[in-house]
């Protein structure tokens, strides 16, 4: 109901009471007092709404100023949370990104009265578990904003209610963030007031805030992708020139591994080539970025890899790149214990065709 309609309703109510009390000598005075009392309450409510909208537009303005300067998504996430709390006066704000492997939303930035809340909660992107039915899980899964009017009485909030009550959270809303045509996470805002996010105009304004952050992240990622492609092209050109001057295959292989590691930041690289009988892979050239990894080099000297065995054997068999996110947790990586001792984690095996 707009302000004009609210005023007409108040006036109508006052006139109705006047018709009921037409025999009273105080009709006019009583009616006027009631109308002005209600108009006063309406005025205060309107002022509060305008003040809240003004704060929200201030938040958007300041975050847009940050967007112009930001060159890193993490910096943008942290600034968005800070501005939301300091300018928007939210009790707490945090941004979480979707982890597709674990099907969870993991916090990457927050500001405000948090007191360990984010360490205690688990938010799933799945719809079939209680941890995925809250505002954040639903927002990233369905790509729409989701609000909770009252933590204390909403059954969806059961997994987080106790922790929220200790910190004075009464209502919250999650706004999906997009990049590259997909939902990448959510901006989450908390208030100490129930039904804080019930006003449609305010929630639309807050979704605009999340959309602005999303747009900036998308631009940053595309710019980073462009730079990576340029760097890869330059690297390939440099490698091609050096290979052209190589004496033989072994020398060319050494050039490729060294250049790839130096340019991309990998600390250890090795080449595995088929044995004379073609039954397994034997180690050829090795490059390492520090003296400590020379020990890993020497400890690996006795290893060989038949087809489908270990990372080299799998890449050899499939003819496709093979990735391991953490070799210390993968039983198929035969040098797992050695890798743990020397601080190695991620690994990739790339087949060579000749």
N, C-alpha and C positions, 0 to 999 in steps of 0.2 A: 504494500500500500504506500503510495507516494505521500509527501508531506501535505499537499493540498487535500487529498482524500481523508487523511487523518484529522485535519482541522474541521472539515465538513462533518465528519462523524461526531466529533466532540460537540460542535454547535447543535447538531441534531439531537444528541443526548440531552443537552441542556434545555432545549425547547420542549422536549418530551416531558421532562420533569416539571417544567413550568406549567404545562397544560394540566398535569396531575394536581399541582398545588395552586390552582388559579385563585383559590379563596384566601391564600396566605398574603398578608401585607408585606412579607419579606421576600416575595417571589423573585423580584428583579435582583436584589442584593445577593441572594443565595445562588441564583443561576449564574451571575457574573463571577462570583468567587470560584464556583466549580469550573467554569470554562477557563478562567485564567490559571487556575491550579493545574488543569490538564494541559493547557498550552505551555505552561512553564516546564512541565515534565517532558513534553514533546520537544521543546527547545533544547533542554539539556541533553536528551537522547540524540537529537540531530547534531548537536555540537560534538558529542562524543564520537559519533560516526564519522563526521567530517575530520575530526582530529586524527582518528585512526587511518582514514584514507590518506590524509596529508602525510602521515608518517610513512605509509606504504609507498607513496610516490617518491618520497625522499629516499627511501631504501633503493628503489629502482634507479633513481637518478645517480646515486653514488655508486651503485654496482655497475651501471653503464660507464661511469667514469673509469672504474677499475678495468672494465673490459677493454677499453681503448689502450690501456697500458700493459695489460697482462700478456705474457709470452709463454706461460706455463699453466696447464690445467690445475695443478695443485695449488698454485698461488691464487688462482681464481676461486677455487673452492673455499679456501681459508678466508679470503676477503669477503666472499658472499655471506658466509656464516657470521663473521664479525659484524658486518654492516647490518644484517638482519637483527642481531641482538642489540647492538648499540643504538641504531637509529629506529628500528621497528619495535623495540622494547619487548621482543619475545623472550620468554624465560630461557629457552635453549634452541639452538639451530644446529643441524648436522646434515652432511651430505654423504650418502652411501652409494657405492658403485656395485653393479651386478657382477658376481663371480660365477661364471657359467659352469665351471667344473664342480663347485660345491653346491650350486643352486642356492646361494645365499646373497644377501646384500651386506657388504662390508663397509663400515665407516671409514672415510678418508679425511674428514675435516669436521670440526665442531667448534662451537663457541657458546658460552653461557653457563648456566647452573647445571652441570652435568654430573659431577661427583661420582664418577665410575659407572654411570648408567649404561653407557655403550659397551663397557667391558662385560656386563652381566647379561645382556640380551642376545638372543639369536633370532635373526629374521630370515625366513626362507622365501624363495620365489615360487614355491609349489603351493597349489591350491588345496592339496589333500592333507595338509598338516596344520595344526593350530598356529604355528609360528609363521605361516604364510597367509593367514587370513586377516592380518592387521592392515593398517593403512599403507605402510611402505611396501609390503609384499604384493598387495593388490594393485597399487599404483604402477609398479614396474612390470607387473604381469599383464595388466589390462591397458596400460598407457593412458590413464586418466587420473585426475587428482582425487584423493579420498580423504575425508575428514572424520574425526571422532569427536563428538560433542562433549562426551563425559567419560573419562577413563574409568571412573568408579562404577558406572552402571552399564557400560557397553560390554556384552559378552565376548566380542572379538578381542578385547584387550586383556583377557585372562592371563596369558603368558607373561605379560609385562606389568600388570596392575600393581602388584606389591612394590616393585622397584619405582614405579612412577609416583605412587602415593607418597613414598618417603621423600621424594624430591619436589612435591607440590605441583606436579603436572596434572591438569584437569582436562585439557583438550589438545588435539594435535591435528596436523594435516600433512599429507605427503604429496608432492608434486613431481611427476615424472620428468626426467631430463633425457633428451634425445641427441644422438650424434651419429652421422653416417646412416641415417634412415632406421635406426634401431634405438630402443630404450637402453640407456647405459646406467641409469641409477635414479636417485630421487633426492630432492631437497625436502627436508623434514623440519617442521616448525612446531614449537610447543608453547602453550600459554597456561598461566595459572588460573585463567577464567574458563568456566564451562561455556560451551557453545560459541567460543571466540570466532570459529571459522564458519559460522552459520550464514553469514551475509554473502549472497552470491556475488555482489560487486567486488567485495574484498577478496574473495577466493579467485575471481577472474584476474584481479590485479596481481595476486601472488603467483598464479600460473604464468602470467606474463614475465614475472621475475625469473622463474625457472626456465622459461623459454629463452630469455635473453642470455642466461648462463649457458644453456645448451648450444645456442647459436655460436657463442664465443668459443666454446670447446670444439665445436665442429670446424670452425675456421682454423684454430690452432692445430688441430690434428691434420687437416688437409695441407696446411703449410709445412708441418713436420714431414708428412708423407712426400711432398714435393721435394723437400730438401734431401730426404733419404734417397729418392730416385736419382737426384742429381749426383749425390755422393757415390751411389752404386755405379752409375754410368762412368764417372771419372775413375773409379776403382777398376772396373772392367777394362777400360781403355789402358790404364797403367799396367795391368797384368798382361794384357795382350801384347803390349810393346816389349815387356821383359821376356815373355815366353818366346817371342820371335827371335830373341838373341840367345836363348838357352841352348846349351850344347847337346843335351839329350833329354829323354823323358824324365829321368830322376831329377835333373837340374830344374826342369820346368815345374815339376811337382813341388819341389822345395820353394820355388818362387811364389807359387800360388798360395801355399799354406802360410808362409811368412807374411805376405802382403795382406791376406785375409785377416789374420790375427792382429797385425799391427793397426789396420784401418778400422776394424770393428770392435777392438777391445777384448777379444778372447785371449785368455792367458796361456792356453795350451792347444797345440794342434799337432796331429800326427797323420801319416798316410799309411794305409794298409794295402798291400798288393798281393795278387794270387801267387801261391807257391808254384814251383816248376810243374808239378803234377796237377795243379788246379784244384787240389782237394781242400785247401784252406787259405786264409789270409795271413800274411806275415808282415811285420812292421817294417816300414821303409823310413822315410824322413820324419823327424820330430823337431818342432819348434816350441820353446817355452819362454814365458815373459819374465821369469825370475829364477834365481839360483835354487830356491827350495824345490821347485818343480823338476829340477834335474834328478832328484831322488825318485820322484814318481816315474820319470822316464826310465831310469835304470831298473826300478822294480817291475816295470811292465815288459821288460825285454823278452821274457820267456813265454809270453802269451801268444797264442795263435787262435784264429776264429774260423771254424767251419761255417758253411752256409746256415743261415737262420740262427746262429749262436752269437749272443752279445750284440752290441750296437753295430759294429762293423759288419758282422755276418748278416744281420737283418737288412741293412742298407744294400749290401751286395746281392742278396736274394731278391728283394722287392724291386730294386732299381729305382726306388723313391727315397727322398730324404726321410730320415727317422729321428724323432725328437724324444728326449727324456728331460723332463722339467727338473728332477732332482735325482741324480744317480745314486745318492746315498740311501734312497728309499726304494730303489728299484732292484728287485732280486735278479732280473735278467742282465744287469750290468755286472759282469764278472769281477771287475776291479772295484766293487762298491766300497769295501773296507779301505783300500788304498786311497780312493777318492776322498773319503771322509777324513783320513789322516792328513791329506794335503790340501783340504779346503776347496775341493772341486764340487760343483753342483750341477748346473745345466750342461747338456751335451747334445750335439747333433752329428749324425753320420750322413754324408753326402756321397752318393755313388759317382764313380768316374767312368765315363765311356770313352773307349779308344778304338 
